[in-house]
Amino acid sequence: MPTNSPCAFWSTNWTLPNGGNVVAPLLLPGYVWVDRNHDAIAEGFHDTLLEDLEEGTYAATLGFHPPEALEHERITIAFGVSAKSQLFPDLSLEFDLWIGELPRGDVLCFVPVLGIEAWGETRPKARARGIEAIRFEFARRRRLKSPHDVLTTQWFRGIELERTELDLQFYSLHELKEIRDGKAGSRLPRAASLLWGDAPRRVFEVEDMLEGVARVLRGRFARSVLLVGSSGSGKSALVEELVRTARELGLPKLEMWETTGARLIQQLTRCEGWQDELAKICLELRDSGAVLFVRSLPDLFEVGQYEGNDVSIADYLRPYLERGEILLVSECTPEQLALIEARSPGYLVQFHQVRLEEADQDRIERITSARMAANCASDGILVEPEAIRRCVPLQRRFAPYSGYPGKTVRFLEALVERTAATGELSAIDEAVVTRAFCEEAGLPMELLDPAVPFPLDEISKHFRSEVFGQDEAIRVVVDLLASVKAGMVRGRRPIASLLFAGPTGVGKTELAKVTAEFMFGDRLRMIRFDMSEFSDISAVLRLTSGGCDGAEGLLTRKIRQEPFSLILFDEVEKAHPAFFDLLLQILGDGRLTDARGNTADFCSAIVVMTSNLGADDASKGHIGFGKQDAPVPDFAGQFEVAVQEHLRPELFNRIDRVVSFAPLDLGATRRIVDREVWRLLRRPGLAYRSVEVEFDTAALDRLSIRGHDWVYGARQLQRQLREDLAIPLARGLNKVEVDRPTSAKATTRDEEIIVEVGARVMGRKELRELRQLEQRETSNQLTNQRRLLQRLEESGGYANLVSEWTILDRKRQKDDRRFWKNETRAAKYTETGRVIEAFRDASRRIHKLEADCIRDLFVRKKPAHEPRSREATEDTWKVIQEIHGVLHPGGRHCVVGLYGHLEMVERLARVYTEIAKLSGFEVKMSNVHLLYETTSPEPTTVTEEERKKKPARKSRTRDYGTSSIGAPPPERAQRRVGVELGLAGSAVRQFFGGEEGLHELESRKVERKAVLAVMGGTLATMATRRPQDIHRSAFFQGKARRTWTERGFADRKLGTEFYKSESDVVPFLLQLLRKHGRNRICKDLDIGDPR
C-alpha cells in the first residue's frame, strides 16, 4: 500500500480595483493565474504532484514543504526624506507579511506583493530579515525615483491567504513497477474515460426507453446500440442515466468507457500506427466485456484516413461489430443517419436503433419542470410553471437548431445560474424568460412580450426619421411587424418575406438596414448578397455548397451562424433562374439543406429582396417635365405588375408583401442633405480635429436642388455632395496643420457653393486643453524612454558591458601602472566606463523629468518640461547609440556608394551628406572614376603545345580609381562614375542600412538613374568591396525603389510619399532614417520596440 503524506498548499489571492483577482502560490515563483480560484489551482497542482510521484521523481516533491500554519501581520515601513529628490518628502508604506515555521525548524517570512522570501532561526530574526529585504528591494530597483514603481507595490485592493490540504501518495519500488506496467499494458484508459454513474439525474419519463436499451445490452446476444435524435433530445443524458441505474436495469457489472473520434485518433497515433493500437483496445474491450460509448458515430468516419489509406476508424471497427466481439453505444441525428448509410452501406445493420422522437409541448413542460426541480433547487431560485410554458413556444418558434427538451432546459439552467449569481431575484417568471430570450436573440421586447405595447405611431416615426420620402413603404413594413406581434403570421416560415421594388437610390437598402436594427438591435445583423454575382448556375451552387473541398455554402453557413438576422437579396432579378428554386424552398418551408446534409433554418430571419423591375417604365413618364397639376402615376401598380410578370406564380404567392418605393421628391432630398451633412461631420478627418463648421442654409438648399434627380435618386445626391462639399473641404483642411484650430464655412455666391477653410484663433479653454494634451504626451514620451532604458539595463548586452568594465577595473586596481601601458586595454576601459556613466546619467535625468512632469500634471502647473524632455530624449538615444557602438563595433563605419548618372549622384550626395552631418557622423567623400583598359601580360603557365593548338588572346581588365573632392583624377581616368561617402560614428551602418536600391529622377528627356549601396568598412577598403560593372547600363536595370522629383520623392519599398519642397526633403528623410535606424538598433540590442 502507498504511504500517504499530507502537505499544505498556500496561495495568495489579490483583489484588483476592477473586481478581478490574481492568484499566486507560495514557494512557486513565476506562477500567476488571473481570474482563477484557489481550489482549481490546488487541484491542478495536486494532479501534477501525483503524476511526478507515480513516475518516481521524489526529489522535487520532497523539497516542497511549506509551513503548516502561517501568521499574518501588517507592517508599516517609513522611508526617509531623500536629499536628491523632493518627490517623496516623507513616505510610509504598508505591507502584508506572513510568518510560519517549516518542518525542519527554520522560520519562513513571506511578503507576496514583492515576491520576497526570508529565512531565520527564530520568528523575530525572520521578521527582521523580511523588513530588511523590503528595504533592499526598494533600493535595488530604485523605486523611490518614480511614482510608478511605488504604485506597483500598492496596486491591489485586498489580499487574502488560502490553504488546501493535499494528500500525497509515496510508492515503494515494487508499487512503482506495477504502476508502470499497468500504464504500459492498458491503452483503454488513455483513449477513453470511465463513466462512474455518479452524475445527477438529467432525463425524465424515459423508463421504457432505458429498459429497451438495457434489454439489448443484456444476455449472450447483446448488440450495439445507436441512439438517433436531434441535438438536445437527450441522447447523451440517456446513456448517463443508463450507467447511473445499471443495477436496477439488470446490468450490475456494466462498465462503460466514453470517448470521441478526436480523442481516439490523438491517443492512437502517439507511437505506432493507429490500426495496431486500436486492435489492442478492441481486445481489451472483448476480454473485459466493457462497452465503448462514442459521442458521435459520424466522427468515426472522418478520422483515421490519410493519403494512401481510405480506411477510417469506423471502417476498421466493422469486422469487430459484425462478429459481436465488442459492444458500441453511439449517437447521431436523423440527417447524419442518411449520410452514414450512403457512406458505408449496411453499416447500420450492426446496431439496434433507438429513436428519440420530439416530445409534445405538455411532455416537454413536465420534463423541464422535473429537471428544474431536481437540479436547480440548490440555487434557491424558483422557476414558475408559467415561465416554462412561455419558454417552450419561444424556443420552438425562434430557436430551431436544437431538439427538445434539451434546448429549453439549457436556456432555463443558464438563466437560473445568472440569476443566482446576481442575487437580484428569487423566482423566474414569464416576464424574466421573455426578457432573457430577447437579450439573447436580439429581438425587441415590443415584438415578443405580450405585456409590452406595440406603439405603431412611434415605430413609424422612428422609421420615417431614418428613411425619407417613403411613407407608404414604411406603413406596409410596420403593419407587417404588427401582424408578427399579434401572432397573425403562419409558423414554420421566415418572420417576414418582403420584396422592395422601385428605382435606384430611393432607400430600399436603407429601409432593410433600419428593419434589421429595429428587429435585431444592430444594422450589422443584415446578411447581404448581391445577386448580380449569382447570374450563373455555378455561382448559385456556392450558396449551398462550398465546392470540392466540402465546405459549407455561403448562404447556409451564414444563416446557421446568425439565425436571428435579416437576409437581403439585392437586385434579385439579376440572379440565375436556379436561385428562385432555392428561394421557393426558403419562403415556403423556412429551411434549406446544403450539400453536406445539414439543414439551415430561416424561421428566425426576415427575408428581404430588392428589385428595379418596372423602374425603366416609371422613368419614361413625365415626372419633372410635365405640368405641376399632372396626375401622379401609379408607381405601386407599375412595380407590382412588373414583379408579377418576372416571377413564377408559386414564388410570387409566397412573398408576404411587394413594397413599392416612389421616386424621391425635392423635400425628401433636402432632408437627406441634412442627414448626410451630419454624417460628414462625424468622419475621422473632422471628428478628431479642432474644426468649427458652419454650413449656410442657402448652401444646403442649393446642394439639394443640384443633387435632386428623379432617375438616380440619392446616389446623384451623394455624388453632388462629394463634389461640392467633401472634396473642397478636404482640400482646405490639407492646407492647414493638423494641430491648428480650424474653421470651415460653406456659403453660396452666384448660385455656386463656396467652401472656405482657414486657421482660427484658439480660445482659453482650447489653449488649456492643448497644454494639458502636450503635457500628457511629454509624460508618455518620458515614460517610454524610461522603460526603454530599463529594458536596456536588463539586457544581456549591457550586462556583458558592465561585467567587462568591472574585470578591467579590477586589473587596473591590481597594477595601475602596468594597466595603463597597454594602450588598447586602456582605451577600452576608458570608453566603456564613459558609456556606462553616460547611461546612468541619462537614466537619472529621465527618471527625474518623468517624476516632475507627473507631479505638475496632477497639480495643473504650467508645463515647462517639453524642451528639456526633447533634449533628454535625444541625449538618451545618443547614449544608446554609443552602447551599440561598443557592443557592435562593426557598425561604426560604413560607406554609402552612389553610382550612375552624375546629376542624380550629386543630388543624392548633397542630401545624404547633410543628413549625416545633422546626425553627428563624420563624413569623408571621394570620387569614383572608370579607368582605361589595360592589357595584362600573357600567362607564363601556357606551354608551347597549347600555344600552337589555340592562338593567344589578350586578356583585358577594367578597374576603378578614386580621388578626393577637389583633387585631380588618377592616371588613366576615363570618366567619373560615382561618389562614395565614408561615414563614421556609433551605429552609423544601422542608420543608413535600409537605403539600398535604385533611385530615379523623373524626366521626360533623359533617363537619370543612380544606385545607392551601403557597405561595411571604410573608403580605404572599397577596392575589394565595391560592386562590379557600375559603369554599365545593365547595372541599373530593374524597378526604381525611390523616384525623385523637384519637390520630393516616393519610396516604393516603404510605401512613403513626400512632395512639398526641396528644402523640406532633408528634415523629412532624416526623421525617416532615425525611425528605422533606431528600430534596427533596438533589435540588435534585443530591447524590443523603441516606442
N, C-alpha and C positions, 0 to 999 in steps of 0.2 A: 504494500500500500504506500502511496506517496506521502511525504511528510508535509503537513500544512503549516504555513508560516504567515501570520498576519503582518500587514505592512500599511502604514498610514500614507495617504496621498493627499497633499495640500495644494491648493491653488488660490491665487488672489483674483478677486473679481472687482474691476474698476467700473464704476458707473460714469458714463460720459455725459457732458452737458446736453447733448441732443437726445438722451434717453437710451442710447445703445450701451453695450458693455464690452469690455476686453478682459479675457481670462488668460492668466499666465501661471503655469505650475512652478512650484518652488523646486530648487535644485536641478532645474532643467532649463538653463539659459538658452535663449534663442527661439523658444517655442511660445507663440502667442496666437490666440484664437479671438476672432471678433464675432460678437452676437452668438455665442455658444454658451451652453450651460455646463456647470461643473460635472454633473453626473455623466453626460455624454463623453466628455474628455476623459474622465476617470475610467469609464468602461473601455474606451479605445486603448488607453494606456495599459489597462489590466490585460486585455487581449494580447497586446504586443509582448508584455512580460511573460504571459503563459506560453506564447509561441517560442520565445527565447528559451524558456525552461524546458520545453519539450524537445528543443534541439540540443540541450545540454550545455548551453552557454550560461554558466552560473556567475562568472566573474563580474559582469556589468550589473547583474541584479543584486549580488551581494554588496556591491559598492553603493547601492541606492538604499539608504536607510535614514529617512528624515526623522525628526523628533516625533514622539508620540503625542506630545502636548505643547502648545505654544501660548505664551502670554503676550497680550497686546499692550502697547504703550505709545502714547502720542507725545513726541518730544518737540521742543522749540529750540532752534539754533539761531543765535544772533550773529550777524556779520557786521563787523565794524565799519567805520567811515573810511572810504578809500581816499588817499591823498591825491591820486592822479585823476579821479573821476568823481564828480558830484551827482552822478546819475542815481545812485542809491546811497543817500546820506546816512541812513540808519535802517537796516533791514533785518527782519526776523521772519523765519520761515518754519512751518510746522511739517513734521514728517511722521508717518505711521511706521512703527518698529515692532517686530515680533522676536521673542527670545524663547528658545527651547533647548532641552538637554538631549544630546544624542545618546544612542545605546552604549557607546564606548566611554561615556562620561564627559566628553567635551560639551561646551555650550555654544550654540549657534545663534547668531543675530542676523535678522533679515531686514532690509529696507527695500521693499519690492519696487517702488517707483523709480529708484536709481539702479536697480539690479545689483545691490550690494549684499554680500555675504561675509560676515566676520566671525572668526572663531576665538574662543577664550577658555581658560581653565575654569573660570567661575563666571557667574552671571554679571557682576559688576565689570569684570575685565572685558567680557564680550560686548556689553553695552558701551563701554568707553571706546573700544575699537570700532564699533559701528559708527559712533559720532565722529570719531577721527576719520573714518573712511568717507563720511559725507563731506567733511571739510576738504579732504584731499581731492575728492571727485570734483567739487566746485573749483578748486584751484587748478587742477589738471586741465579741465575743459574751459577754464576762464569764463564761467557762466555769468559772473557779475559784470562782464563787459557788455552784455547785450540783454535787453528785456526779454527777447525771445527765448534765450537759453534759460532764464529764470522761470518764465511761464511754463516751460515744458515740464517742470517738476511739480506744478500745481494744476495740471490741466484737467483733472478728474473731479467729479462732484462728490464721490464717496468711494470707499474701498472696504471690502469685506474679505475674510479668510474662510474658506470652506474645506471640510475634511471628509474623506471617504476611506473606509477600511477595506483594503484589498486582501483577498485570500489567495496566497501564492502556494503552489504545489511543487515540491522538490522531489525528483525521482532518483531511484537507485540506477546503477548501470544496467542491471537486468531489465528494469522497467523502461529505461530509455531505448533499449534494443527492441523491446516488444512494440513500443510506440512507432519506431522507425519501420519495423517490419509490417505493422498494420497499415501505415500510410503508404508504404510501397506496394502492398498487396491489393488493397481495395481502391478501386477507381470510382465507384459509385458515389461516395461522399464528396468527391471533388466536383463531379458533374451534376449533382442534384442535391436537394435539401430534403431532409426527412420531415414529414408533416406529423406533428405530435398530437393534434386533436385538442389542444388547449385554447384555441381561438374562440371568441364569443360567438353565440348563435347569430347567423346573418340571414337565414332563409326561414320562411314560414309557409305552412299549407303545402308542403311538398312531401308528405309522408308516403303517399302512394308511389311517387317517383323515386324516392330513396329506396323503398322496398324493391322496386323493379331493378334498379341498378345493383343492389346487393344480391338479388337473386341471380343476376347474370354473372357476377364475380364469384359466386359460391360453387362448390362441387368440382367434380372431375372435368366437366366440360365447360369450364369457365371461358368467357370470351372477352375480348377487348371492348371498350365502350367509347362511343363518340357522342358527345353532347352537342346538339345543334340548336342554336338560338341566336337571336340578335344580341348585340352588345348591350350589357346591362340587364339581361334577362335572368341572371343568377346562376350561370354555368359554373364559374369558379367557386362561388359560395356553396353550391350543391356538393361539390367534391369535399370542401372543408367540413360540411355538415356530415357527409358520409364517414369521414375519418373520426369526427367527434362522437358519432353514435354507432361506431362499428360494432361494439359489443352487443348493443341492443338489437342490431340488424343481423346478428348471427355471423359476424366476421371478427371474432376476438383476436385473431392473430394478423389482422390486416396491417401491412407495412407499406406505406405509400411514399414514394420519393417524387418531389416536384422539381421540374426543370423547364428550360426553354430551348429553342433551337439555337439561339445565340450563345447561351452558356455551354451547351453541348460542344459546339464547334470550337469554342475558345479553349475548353479544357482538353478536348481530344487531340488537338493539334500541337500540343506543347513539345512532345518528344518524338514519337513515331507518327506514321500516317494515321488518320482518324479511323480508318477501317479496322485496323488491328485493335485499337483502344476500344472502339465501340463493340467489337466482338467479345472482348473480355467483360465489358459491362453487361452485355446480354447474358453471358454465362453466370455472372453474379446474380442477376435477376432471376434466372431459371433455378439456380441452386437454392436461393433464399425464399423463392415464392413471392417476392415483393412485386408491387405494382408501380409502374412508372407513369406519372402524371405530367403530360406536356401541355403547357398553357394554350398553344395554338398549333393545330396539326398542319395548316398550310406552311408554317415557318419551316417545318422539316423538309419540305420540298424545295426551299430556297437556299438551304445551306448544304455544304459538302461538295458542290460542283465546282470544278475549275477546268482550265484549259486541258483538254485531253481526257477528261473524266466527266461523263454525263450522269453519274450515279449520285443521287442525293442521299441524305441520311434516311429519309422516308423510304426510298427505294431499297436501301441496304437492309432496313428492318423488315421488309415484306416477307422474306422466307421465314423469319422467326415468328411472325404473326400467323402465317399460313400453317405452320407446324404446331402452333399453340404453345411454343416454348416460353414466350413472355406475354404478360398482360399489359396493355397500354390503355390509359384513360386520357382522352384529349377532348378538344372542343373546337368549334368553328361556327361561322354564321351560315345561313342558308345560301347566300351568294357564293361564299367560298366553297360550299359543298359541290356546286356545279363545276367550279374550276378544278377541284381535285379529281372529279370523275373524268373531265376532259384531259387532264394532265396525265393520269395513270388509270386507265380503265380497269375496273374490277378491284381496285384497291380498297374501296369502301365495304366490300363484301366481308372483310375480316372483322368488321366492327358491328356491334349491336348499337343501332342509332336510337338515341333518346331525344325527342324533340321537346323543347321548352317553348310552348306556344305563348303568345302575348295574352295576358290576363285582361278581363274586362275591368271597367272602372271600379265597380264595387269590390272586386277581389284585390285590385291594386290598393285601394284605400285600406282594406283590412290588413294586408301585408305591411303596408307602410306604417300603420298605427302600431302594430305589434313590434316592428323594428324600432320605432322611436321609443316605445315604452321600455324595450329591453336594453338599448344601447345608449340612450340619451338621458336616462333618469339621473345618472350620477352628476350630470352637469347642472342640475337644478333648473332646467328650462322645460316648460310645459308646451308641447305642440298641440294646439287645439284641433279638433276634428274639422272645423271649418277651414283651417289653413291647409290641411291635406286635401280636402275637396276642391279648394281653389287651385292648388299646385298642379294637380293631375291634368285638368284641361289646358292649363297654360303650357305645360311641358308637351302635351300631345299636339297642340296647335303650332307652337313656335320652336320646339327643340326636337328635330326629327332623327338625330343621328344615334340615339341610344334607345335600348329596349326598356321595357317596364318589368318590374318596378325599380330597377337599379337607377334609372335616370332621376326619378322623384326622390328616392332615398338619398342619393348622393347630394342632391341640391339641399334637402332639408338638414342633413347632417352638417354640411358646411355652414348653413345658416345658424344652426344651433351652436356650433363652435365659435363663430364670430360673435354671436350674441352673448355667449358665456364669457368671452374674453373682454368685451366692453363692460359687461355688468349693468347695462342700462335697462334691460327688460328681463322679466321673469317668465314671460309667456310669448309665444309666437302665434299671431292670429292671421286672419285673411289679409289685412292691410299690410302687415310686415312681409308676407310672402310676395304680394304683388309688387311692393316697392323694391324688394331684393331682386326679383326677376327683371324688373325694368332696368335696374342698375347694371345687371349682368348682360342683358341683351341690348341695351342702349335705346329701348323703346320708350316713348313718353308716357308718363303716368296718366295723362288725359285720355290716352287711347285704350288703356287696359284696365284701369281701376274704375269700377262702376260708381264709386263714391265721389270721384273727381269729375266735375262737369267738363263738357267739351265746348268751350266758347267759340262758336263759329265766327262771330264778328271779329274777335281778337285774332284768331288764327288767320282769317282772310286779310286783316290789316297787316299782320306780320309778313304774309306772302307778298302783298302789294308794296311793302316797303323795300323788298328785295328785287322784285320783277315789275317793270313799269310798262303800262300800256296794254296789259293783257288781263283785264279784269274778268272777262268771260272764261278764259282758260283757268284762271285761279279759282273761280267759282266751281268749275267742274271738278278740279282736283280736291278741293276742300269738301265738296259734297260726297265724293267717293270715300275720303277718310272718315267722314261722319258715318257712312254705311259700315265701315270696319268697326268703328266704336260701338255702334248699335248691334253688332253681330249679325248683320244682314247680308254678309257675303258667304259664298259657298266655301266649304273646307276642302282640304287636300288640293289646293291651288295656291299660286302666289297671292300675297296680301292684296295686290292690285296689279293689273296689267294695263298700261296706257300707251297710246300712240300719239305723239306730239307732231302735228302736221302744220307746216307753214313755211314762209320764206326764210332765207338765211338771215342770221343776225337779229332775230326778234325776241330771243330769250328762251328758246326751248331747252337748251342745255342748262341755262341758269336756273330755270324752274325745277329741273331734275336735281340740281345741287341743293336748292333750298328744301326740296322734299326730303332728300337724304338727311340733311341737317336736322329737320324737324322730327323725322321718324327715328333716326338712329343716333342723333347727337353730334354728328360730325360730317362735314362735306366729304371728308376722305373715305367715308363708308360707301362711296359710289364706285362700282366696278365698271369701267368704260371700255367698250370695244368699238373701234372704227371699222364699220362693216365694209368700207372700200378695200380693206386689206384681206377680206374673205370673199373675193369675187370669183375664185375658182374652187373646184372640189377638194383639192389637196389642202388648201388653206382652211376650209370648213372642217376637215377631219382633225385638224390640230385643236379644235375646240374640245373634243372628247378623247383625243389620243395624242401622246407625246411622240409618236413615231416609232422607229425601230428600237430605240433604247428602252421602251416600256414605260416611259414617264407618264404622269397624269396629263390630261388635257388642260388647255388654258382655262376654259370656262368651268369645267367640273372641279378643277383644283381650287380656283378662286372661291367658288361658292361653298366648297367644303371648309375652306379656311375662314371665311366670313359669311356664315349663313344669314346673319342679320345685316343686310346691305341692299342697296339699290343697284340694279344691273341696267346699264344704259347701252343699247344697241344703236349707235349713231349712224344716221343715213342708211337705214335698214334696206331701202330699195336697191342699194348697190351690191347686196350680198348675192351669192350664188343661190339658185333655187333649192339646192340641197339643204341650205341653212333653215329654210322655212319648215322642213320636215322636223328638224330638231326643235324649232320654236313651237311647233304644233304640240309636241310632247310636253314641253315645259309649261305652256299655258293650259294644257288640258289636264295633265296628271300631276303637275308640280314636281316632277322628278325627271332625272336623266341618268342613264347608265353609261359609264365610259368604257373604253376598250379593255380595261382590266377587270371589269365586272363590278366595280364599286358604284354605288348609287349616290348621286348628288341630289339633294332635296332643295327645292326652290320655294317651299311653303312659307318660309320666314323672310322672303325677299319681295321687293317690289320690282317689277319688270317694266322698263320704260323704253320705248322705241321712238326715234325721231326720223322725220322724213320731209323731203322737199317736194313730194308729189303734189301736183296742182299749183305750185308756185309760179311756174312759167306762164300758165294761163292767167293767173291773177295779175302778173306784172304787165300783161298785154292790155290791160284795161286802161281807163282814163284817169287813174289816180294821179293827182297833182297836175294834170294838164287840162282838165275839163272845167266846167263851171263850178262855182262854190256850192250851188244848190243841187248838184248832180246826185242821184241816188247812190248810196254806199253799196258796193257789190256784196253778195252773199258769200263771204270767204269761207265760212264753215261748210256750207253746202258744196262749194267747189273742191275743197280739200278732201272732204269725206267721200265724195264721188270718185275722185282720183285714186284714193287709197283702196276703195272697194273694187275698182276696176283692176288694180295691180295685184291684190292679194286673192288667194283662193277663198271661196266662201267659208269652208270649215275653219280656216285660220282667222278670217275676219270676225266670225261669230264668237271666237274665244277671247277677243280683246274686250276688256271692260268698257273702255271709252276711247273714242277718237277725239282728241282735244285739238281744236283749230286755233292757230295763232294769227292775228291780224298784223299787217304791216304797221310799223311804229309811226305815230303822228309826231308833230313838232313838239307838243307838250311833253310827251314821254322822252323824246330826245333830250330836252332841256333838263329833265330830272336825272337822266343818265349822265349828263355832263357833270352835275354836282357830285354824283357818286364817284365817278372816275377821277375827278379832281381830288376828292377826299382820299382815294386810294393812292393817287400820285404823291400826295404829301407824306404818305407813310412808307414810301420806298426808302431803302437804306441811304441813298445819296442825300436825302433831305432829312430823314428822321434822326440821323446820327450827326448832323451838323447844326451849328447855331445859325439857322436861317429864319428870317421873318418874311412870310409870304403874304402878298396882298394881290388878289385877282379881282379886277373890276367886274361888276355885274354885267356891264355892257360888253366886256370882252367875252364873258361866258355865253351871253346871248348870241354874240356873233359866231362863236365857236359852234353852238348848237345848230345855227342856221346853215353854216358851211358844212357841218358833218351830217346833216339830215339827208337820208336817201331812202326812197321807197323800196328800191330793189335790194340793196346790200345791208340795210338796217344799221345796227350798232357797229358793225365791222367797219363801215365807212367812217363812222364817228371815231373809232379807235385810231384809224389812220390819220384823220384830221387832228386829233388831239396830240398825236405823236409829232406831226409836222409843225403845228402852230404853237405848241406849248412845251412838250417834253424836250425836244431837241434844242430849241433856243435856250431853255432853262439849263440844260446840260452844258451847252457851250459857254454860257455866262458863268456857271459855277466852276468850270475848269480854269477860268482866268483868275479866280480868287483862291488864295491859300486855304487849305482845309481848316486850319485852326482859327482863321479870321471870322468874326461875326459878319453875316451877310444878309442883305435884303434883296428880295425878288418881287417885282411888280409887273402885272400884266394889264395893259390898257388897250384902247382902240384909237387908231388915228387913220383917218381917210378910209374907214371900213377895213382896216388891216389891224391884226392883233400884234401889239408891240410888247416884247418881254425885255425888261431892264433888270440887270443883276449887278450888284456892286457891294463893296465893303461898307460897313456901318460902324458907328462908334458904340463901344460896349457900355452898358450901364454898370452901376455899382455892384449889383447882385451878380452879374455875369463876371465882372472882374474878380470878385471874391471867390466864386466857384472855379474860375480858371486858375486862380492862385492855389486853391486847395488841390485841384487836379494835378497841377505841376508839382506840388509838394508830395502828393502820393506817388507820382511817377518817379520822383527823385528818391523817395524812400524805397520803392520797389527795386530801382536800379542798384542802390547800395546793398539791399538785401541779397540780390542776385550775385553781386560782386563778393560779398562775404561768404556766401555758400560756395562760390567757385574757389575761393582761396582755401576754404575748409576742405573741399574735395582734393585740392592740390596737396594740402598738408598731409592728408591721409593716404595719398597715392604712394605706390611703391617707388616711383622715380624720385620723389622728393625725399623719401626715407633713405634711399641709397645715397642721395646727395649729402644729407646730414651725416650719415654714417661715414662716408668717405672723408668729409671735413674733420669729423671727430678723430678718426685714425691719424690724419695728417697733423692735427693739433697735438695729439699725444706724442708723436715723433718730434714735433718742434719743442715741446716741453722737456723731452728727454735729452736732446742735444741741440740747443738753439743755434749755435754757431755752425755746426755741420749741416743743419737743416737748410739754412739759407744759401749755402754754397751750391746746392742743386737748384739751378735756375728754373728748370721745368717744374719741379715739385713745388718750389716757392711760388711760382706764378699760378699754379693750380690751386694752392692753398689760399692765396690772396683772392683770386677770382671767386672761388667757391664761398669763402667767408663773406665777401662783399654781397654776393647774390642772396645768401641766406639772411643777412642782416637787412637787406633791402626788402625781402619778402616779409620779415617780421614787422618792419616799419609800416609797410603797406597794409598789413593786417590790422595793426593797432589804429591806423588812421581811418580805415574803412569802418571798423567797429565803433569808433568814437563819432564819426559822422552819422552813422546809422542811428545810434542812440540819441544824438542831438536832434536829428530830423524827426524821429518818432515822438520825442518829448514836445517839440514845437508843434507837431501836428495835433497832439491832444490838447494843448493849451491854446491852440489857434493863434500862435505867434506868427508874425510876418516872416515868410521864409527868406533865408539868406544863405542857404547851403547849396543852391544849384551850381554856381560857378566852382565852388570847392569840390563838390561831388563829381563834376565833369573832369576837373583836373585830377582828382584822386583815381577816377576810373581809368584815365589814360596812363597814369603812373603805374596802376596795378597791371595793366596789360604790358607795359614795358618790362616790369619785373618778371611776368610770366614768360615773355619772350626771351629774357636773359636766362631764366632757368632752362627753357627749352634749348637754348644755345649751348649751355654747359652739358646737358644730358645728351644732346644730339648735335655734336659739333659739325657733322656733315652738312647741316642745313644753314651754316653761317656764310657760305659762299655759293653763288650761282652766277651763270652767265645767261643773259637774255639775248639770243641771236635773232636779228631781223634781216631777212634776205628777200630780195625781189626788186620790184620797181622802186627806183630811188626816191621818187616823190612820196610814195607811201611809206618807205622805210624811214625817211627823215621825219615825217609827221609822227609815226609811232615812237621814234627815238625821243622826240621832244616830250611827248605825253608821258612815257614811262620814266624818263629822267626826272621830270618834275615830281611824279608820284614817289619815286624812290627818295628824293631829297626831302619831300614833305614828311616821309615816314622815318627819317633819320638814318637812312642807309648810305653807305659810301658808294660813290658811282665813279667808274672809270670807263672811258669809251674808246673804241678803236674801229677803224675802217677795215673792211674785208675786201681784198682785191683778187680778181682772177688773173693768174699768171699765164704767160705764153707757154705753149707746149715745149717740152724738151725731149730730146732723143736719148734714150738710155743706151749705154754700151751693150754690144752683143754678148749674150751669156757665154761664159768660158766653159760651161759644162757640156756644150754641144760638141759631139765628136765629128770627125771628118766624114765618116759614112753617113751620119744623119744630115750633114750639110749637103751632101750630094743628093740624097733622096728628096729633101724638101728645101727649097730656097729660103734663105733667111729673110725675116720681115723685121722692120724697125718697130720696136715697142714704144708706144707713146704714153705719157702720163700727164695728167692735169693737176695743178697744185694751186693753193690759195695762199696769199700773203696778207699780212696786217700792217697797219701803220697808225700811229697816234693821230688824234684830231689836230689838224694844222701842220702836221709833218709831211714831208714829201712821200710819195708812194714808193714801195720797194722796187727793186730791179725786176725786170721782165713783167711789170704790172700791165695788164691789158685793159681792164676796166674795173670800176668799183661795183661790187655785187651785194653789199650789205654793210650792216653796222652791228657790233657786238658790245653790249653793256655789261661790264664786270661789276657785280653788286656784292657788298659785304655788310654783314650785320646779323644779329641774332634772329633766327627763323626766317631769313630772307627768302630761302627757297620755298618754304611753306606759303609765304606771302604771294609770290608770283607763280607758284607751281601750277595753277589751273588755267593759265593764259595761253597755253599752246594752241596752235591751229592756224588756219588760213584766213588772212584778213584781206578785204577787198574794198576798194574805193569806187563808189558808184560813178560811172562816167559813160556817156554815150559815144565819146570819140575814141579814147584809148583805154585798153584794159590795164588797170593798175592793181596788182596783187602783191602781197608780201606774206611770207611765212614767219611766224614767231615760234621760236624753240627755246625752252628753258632747260639748261644743262647744269649739272653739278660741276664743281671745280672753279678755277679762276681763268683769266684771259690767257695766262701762260700755258695752260694745258689744253687749249682749244684745238691745237693742231691734230690731236688724236680723237677729239670728241665731236668736232664739227660735222654736221651732216654732209654727205657727198652729193655731187651734181646740183648744187644750189644755184648754178648759173644756167641750168637747162629748163626749158618750159615744162617738161614732164614733172618737175619737182613741184609745180604749182597747180596741178590738176586736182579736181575734187570740188565739193561744195564748200563755200566760204563759211567759216564758223562765225565771223563777225563782219558785218557790212557797214562801212563808214560813209557818212555824208558830210556836208559842210556844217551841219548843225548837231551832229551826234552820231549814234550808231545803233544797230540792232544785233543782239547776240542770240544766235540760234541755239547754242548749247545750253545757256542759262535761261532762255526764254525771256530776256530783258530787252526793253527798248528805251532809248533816251534821245529825244530830239528837242533841244532847247537852244543852246548857243555853244560855240566852240570853247568859250571861256569857262562854261559850266561842266564840260566833259571831264576835266581832271578831278574836280571835287567828287563828282558822282562816281567815277571809276575808282577813286581812292576809297570811298566808303564800301564799294562792292568788293574790292580786293581785301580790305580789312575784315569784312564779314566772313568771307570764305577762308581767308588765311587763318583767322582765329579758330574757325571750326577745325581746320587741319591740325593746328597746334594742340587744341584740347583732345583731339583724337590720338595724337602721338603721346600725349601725357596721360591718356586714359582717365580723364576727369569729366567726361560727359559733355552735355550741351552747354556752350558758353552762356546761353540765355538763362 
